[in-house]
Amino acid sequence: ARRAFVASLGARGMSEHKKLARLAIRAFYRHSSSKERLARTGNAKYDNSRIAEVLVDALTRRTWVKEDDLANAVLLSAKQVRKALLYLEEQRLVTRAHVKEKDKDREARTRARAEENNVDEHIIMERIRAIDKKIVTYVCLNYSRVYDALALRIGTARKELKHLAEKGPVSVLFKCVNDPEICGKRYSSLDAARLMDPTTMSFKCAVCAAEVIQCGGGEDGSAPEPRTREAMRAALAKFETQVDRIQKQLDKVKGSVPPQYGTLNEYTRARKRAAAASGGGGG
């Protein structure tokens, strides 16, 4: 395990697992909190659907990183980054860890003010020791789960489409159960992969996260909208074309060991050991 952690610290270049993470976020995890707000209130300042892509791209160049440092690196507000990371954590693509650390900025301000007023050193130290530690959040990509989640999404969608093309009903459409004035978005079978929630194994609306149900066959009270199985076969062929690049990348990484950083504590200890070994070798 130690060797794996130390090796991860020195890894350079874009591994196949990292390429897969970037493909996955663009294919199935484009998340927009502003669109959700637009669906709820009819008001949103701008579309932020690409934030998740920006964050995953940045995380493929990092190991464990502070959320605030990540926000500064991608030039986004901490609030925006936190929302997007919460979504990615819900999708099990990232791992987050919360730890208490010394508030060095506050300690520095306390010392500066005290020295300006010629406060004795022992009193300054007492004041610094009295400062509460702050909670800091770290985040890293979970490459194993990226592979599992993507394989599950594509495999489930492919199985469903094959069933529809061979034995299923001739009419397969989906719609959001939310009020049409709020959302009510409709979807085709081609959307099945990105609508599947791996945690509940149910379909969720990409706009408002409400349940998505099958319609078009009269299930929702409307007149059936028949579709031929030939059309379903064409939809399956189109789906295979759309996911071809991702499937090839999945095949590339299958059976290989993804980047593993361990828990935050394990990663921190590995870094200290690597730094100590480097320092000892240089001395």
C-alpha positions as CSV (number, residue, x, y, z in Angstrom):
1,A,0.0,0.0,0.0
2,R,2.8,2.4,0.8
3,R,4.4,1.9,-2.5
4,A,1.1,2.6,-4.3
5,F,0.6,5.9,-2.4
6,V,4.2,7.0,-3.0
7,A,3.9,6.1,-6.7
8,S,0.7,8.1,-7.0
9,L,2.5,11.1,-5.6
10,G,5.0,11.0,-8.4
11,A,2.7,10.0,-11.2
12,R,2.9,12.3,-14.3
13,G,1.0,12.5,-17.5
14,M,-2.6,11.6,-18.4
15,S,-3.4,8.0,-17.5
16,E,-6.2,6.1,-19.2
17,H,-8.3,6.3,-16.1
18,K,-8.0,10.1,-16.0
19,K,-9.1,10.2,-19.7
20,L,-12.1,8.1,-18.8
21,A,-13.1,10.5,-16.0
22,R,-13.0,13.4,-18.4
23,L,-15.1,11.6,-20.9
24,A,-17.6,10.5,-18.3
25,I,-18.2,14.0,-16.9
26,R,-18.9,15.3,-20.4
27,A,-21.2,12.4,-21.4
28,F,-23.4,11.9,-18.4
29,Y,-22.7,14.3,-15.6
30,R,-23.2,17.8,-16.9
31,H,-24.8,19.4,-13.9
32,S,-26.4,22.8,-13.6
33,S,-27.6,24.1,-10.3
34,S,-28.8,27.3,-12.2
35,K,-31.1,25.1,-14.4
36,E,-32.5,23.5,-11.3
37,R,-33.2,27.0,-9.9
38,L,-34.7,28.0,-13.2
39,A,-37.0,25.0,-13.0
40,R,-38.1,25.9,-9.4
41,T,-38.4,29.7,-9.5
42,G,-38.2,30.7,-13.2
43,N,-35.1,32.8,-12.4
44,A,-31.4,32.0,-12.9
45,K,-28.6,34.4,-13.7
46,Y,-26.5,32.2,-16.0
47,D,-25.9,28.6,-17.1
48,N,-23.2,26.9,-15.0
49,S,-23.5,23.4,-16.5
50,R,-19.8,23.2,-17.4
51,I,-18.5,23.7,-13.8
52,A,-18.4,20.0,-13.1
53,E,-16.3,19.5,-16.3
54,V,-13.9,22.2,-15.2
55,L,-13.6,20.7,-11.7
56,V,-13.0,17.1,-12.9
57,D,-10.4,18.3,-15.4
58,A,-8.6,20.1,-12.5
59,L,-8.9,17.1,-10.2
60,T,-7.3,14.8,-12.8
61,R,-4.2,17.0,-12.4
62,R,-4.3,16.8,-8.6
63,T,-4.5,14.2,-5.8
64,W,-6.1,15.3,-2.5
65,V,-6.7,19.1,-2.6
66,K,-8.4,21.6,-0.4
67,E,-11.7,22.7,-1.9
68,D,-10.8,26.4,-1.4
69,D,-7.5,25.9,-3.2
70,L,-9.3,24.1,-6.0
71,A,-11.8,27.1,-6.3
72,N,-8.9,29.5,-6.4
73,A,-7.2,27.4,-9.1
74,V,-10.2,27.4,-11.4
75,L,-11.2,31.0,-10.7
76,L,-14.6,30.1,-9.3
77,S,-16.3,31.0,-6.0
78,A,-16.1,28.6,-3.2
79,K,-19.9,28.4,-3.1
80,Q,-20.1,27.4,-6.8
81,V,-17.4,24.8,-6.3
82,R,-18.9,23.3,-3.2
83,K,-22.3,22.9,-4.9
84,A,-20.8,21.1,-7.9
85,L,-18.6,18.9,-5.7
86,L,-21.6,17.9,-3.5
87,Y,-23.4,16.8,-6.7
88,L,-20.3,14.8,-7.8
89,E,-20.1,13.3,-4.3
90,E,-23.7,12.2,-4.6
91,Q,-22.9,10.5,-7.9
92,R,-20.0,8.8,-6.1
93,L,-17.4,10.2,-8.4
94,V,-15.4,12.1,-5.8
95,T,-14.4,11.5,-2.2
96,R,-14.5,14.4,0.3
97,A,-12.9,14.5,3.8
98,H,-13.4,17.1,6.5
99,V,-10.6,17.8,9.0
100,K,-9.8,20.4,11.6
101,E,-6.8,22.5,11.0
102,K,-5.1,25.5,12.6
103,D,-6.6,28.8,11.3
104,K,-3.2,30.2,10.2
105,D,-4.7,33.4,8.7
106,R,-6.4,34.2,12.0
107,E,-3.3,33.4,14.0
108,A,-1.3,35.7,11.8
109,R,-3.8,38.5,12.2
110,T,-3.9,38.0,16.0
111,R,-0.1,38.2,16.2
112,A,0.1,41.2,13.9
113,R,-2.4,43.2,16.0
114,A,-0.8,42.2,19.3
115,E,2.7,43.2,18.1
116,E,1.4,46.5,17.0
117,N,0.3,47.1,20.6
118,N,3.5,45.7,22.1
119,V,1.8,42.7,23.7
120,D,4.2,40.3,25.5
121,E,5.1,37.1,23.6
122,H,3.7,34.8,26.2
123,I,0.3,36.6,26.0
124,I,0.4,36.4,22.2
125,M,0.9,32.7,22.4
126,E,-1.9,32.2,24.8
127,R,-4.2,34.1,22.5
128,I,-3.1,32.0,19.5
129,R,-3.6,28.8,21.5
130,A,-7.2,29.9,22.3
131,I,-8.1,30.2,18.6
132,D,-10.4,27.4,17.6
133,K,-9.4,25.2,14.7
134,K,-11.4,25.5,11.5
135,I,-13.0,22.7,9.5
136,V,-11.3,22.3,6.1
137,T,-12.6,20.1,3.3
138,Y,-10.4,18.1,1.0
139,V,-11.5,16.3,-2.2
140,C,-10.1,13.9,-4.7
141,L,-11.4,11.8,-7.7
142,N,-12.4,8.3,-7.0
143,Y,-11.3,6.6,-10.2
144,S,-12.6,3.1,-9.2
145,R,-16.1,4.5,-8.8
146,V,-15.9,6.5,-12.0
147,Y,-15.3,3.2,-13.9
148,D,-18.0,1.3,-12.0
149,A,-20.6,4.1,-12.4
150,L,-19.9,4.5,-16.1
151,A,-19.9,0.8,-16.8
152,L,-23.2,0.5,-14.9
153,R,-24.9,3.4,-16.8
154,I,-23.9,2.2,-20.2
155,G,-24.6,-1.4,-19.5
156,T,-28.0,-0.7,-18.0
157,A,-29.0,1.5,-21.0
158,R,-27.7,-1.0,-23.5
159,K,-29.6,-3.8,-21.9
160,E,-32.8,-1.8,-21.8
161,L,-32.5,-0.7,-25.5
162,K,-31.7,-4.3,-26.6
163,H,-34.8,-5.5,-24.8
164,L,-36.9,-2.8,-26.4
165,A,-35.5,-3.6,-29.9
166,E,-36.1,-7.3,-29.5
167,K,-38.9,-8.1,-27.1
168,G,-40.1,-4.9,-25.5
169,P,-43.1,-2.7,-26.2
170,V,-43.2,-0.8,-29.4
171,S,-43.6,2.6,-27.6
172,V,-41.0,3.9,-25.2
173,L,-40.9,7.5,-24.1
174,F,-40.2,9.0,-20.8
175,K,-41.4,12.2,-19.0
176,C,-40.7,14.1,-15.8
177,V,-43.6,13.7,-13.3
178,N,-43.2,17.3,-12.2
179,D,-45.8,19.9,-13.1
180,P,-45.4,20.9,-16.8
181,E,-45.3,24.5,-15.7
182,I,-42.3,23.7,-13.6
183,C,-40.6,21.1,-15.8
184,G,-42.4,18.1,-17.4
185,K,-39.5,17.5,-19.7
186,R,-39.8,14.5,-22.1
187,Y,-37.0,12.1,-23.0
188,S,-36.4,9.3,-25.4
189,S,-34.7,5.9,-24.9
190,L,-31.4,7.5,-25.9
191,D,-31.5,9.5,-22.7
192,A,-31.8,6.4,-20.5
193,A,-28.1,6.2,-19.7
194,R,-27.7,9.7,-18.3
195,L,-31.1,9.6,-16.5
196,M,-30.2,6.5,-14.5
197,D,-29.5,7.3,-10.8
198,P,-27.0,4.6,-9.7
199,T,-27.8,5.0,-6.1
200,T,-31.5,4.3,-6.5
201,M,-31.5,2.5,-9.8
202,S,-34.3,4.7,-11.0
203,F,-34.7,7.4,-13.6
204,K,-34.3,11.1,-12.5
205,C,-35.0,14.2,-14.5
206,A,-31.8,16.0,-15.6
207,V,-33.4,19.4,-15.0
208,C,-35.3,19.2,-11.7
209,A,-34.3,15.7,-10.4
210,A,-37.9,14.5,-10.1
211,E,-38.9,11.0,-11.0
212,V,-39.0,10.1,-14.7
213,I,-41.7,7.6,-15.8
214,Q,-42.3,5.8,-19.0
215,C,-45.1,7.2,-21.1
216,G,-46.3,7.0,-24.7
217,G,-48.0,3.7,-24.2
218,G,-51.0,5.2,-22.4
219,E,-49.4,4.8,-18.9
220,D,-49.9,8.5,-18.2
221,G,-53.4,8.7,-19.5
222,S,-52.5,10.1,-22.9
223,A,-53.0,8.4,-26.2
224,P,-50.4,5.8,-27.1
225,E,-47.6,6.8,-29.4
226,P,-46.6,3.6,-31.2
227,R,-43.1,3.1,-32.4
228,T,-41.8,0.2,-34.5
229,R,-39.1,-2.2,-33.3
230,E,-37.2,-1.1,-36.4
231,A,-37.1,2.4,-34.9
232,M,-35.9,0.9,-31.6
233,R,-33.1,-0.9,-33.4
234,A,-32.1,2.3,-35.1
235,A,-32.1,4.0,-31.6
236,L,-29.8,1.2,-30.3
237,A,-27.5,1.6,-33.2
238,K,-27.3,5.4,-32.6
239,F,-26.7,4.8,-28.9
240,E,-23.8,2.5,-29.7
241,T,-22.3,5.1,-32.0
242,Q,-22.7,7.8,-29.3
243,V,-21.0,5.7,-26.6
244,D,-18.4,4.1,-28.8
245,R,-15.6,6.4,-27.7
246,I,-16.4,5.9,-24.0
247,Q,-16.8,2.1,-24.4
248,K,-13.4,1.9,-26.0
249,Q,-11.9,3.8,-23.1
250,L,-13.7,1.5,-20.7
251,D,-12.2,-1.5,-22.5
252,K,-8.7,0.1,-22.2
253,V,-8.9,0.5,-18.5
254,K,-10.7,-2.7,-17.7
255,G,-8.6,-4.9,-15.4
256,S,-6.0,-2.2,-14.8
257,V,-5.3,-0.6,-11.4
258,P,-6.7,3.0,-11.2
259,P,-4.9,5.8,-9.4
260,Q,-5.3,5.2,-5.7
261,Y,-4.7,7.9,-3.1
262,G,-6.2,6.2,-0.1
263,T,-7.9,8.1,2.7
264,L,-6.7,11.6,3.4
265,N,-4.8,10.4,6.5
266,E,-3.1,7.7,4.5
267,Y,-2.2,10.1,1.7
268,T,-0.8,12.7,4.1
269,R,1.4,10.1,5.8
270,A,2.6,8.8,2.5
271,R,3.6,12.4,1.5
272,K,5.5,12.8,4.7
273,R,7.3,9.5,4.2
274,A,8.1,10.5,0.6
275,A,9.4,13.9,1.7
276,A,11.5,12.4,4.5
277,A,13.0,9.8,2.1
278,S,13.8,12.6,-0.4
279,G,15.4,14.7,2.2
280,G,17.4,11.8,3.6
281,G,18.7,11.0,0.1
282,G,19.7,14.5,-0.6
283,G,21.5,14.8,2.7
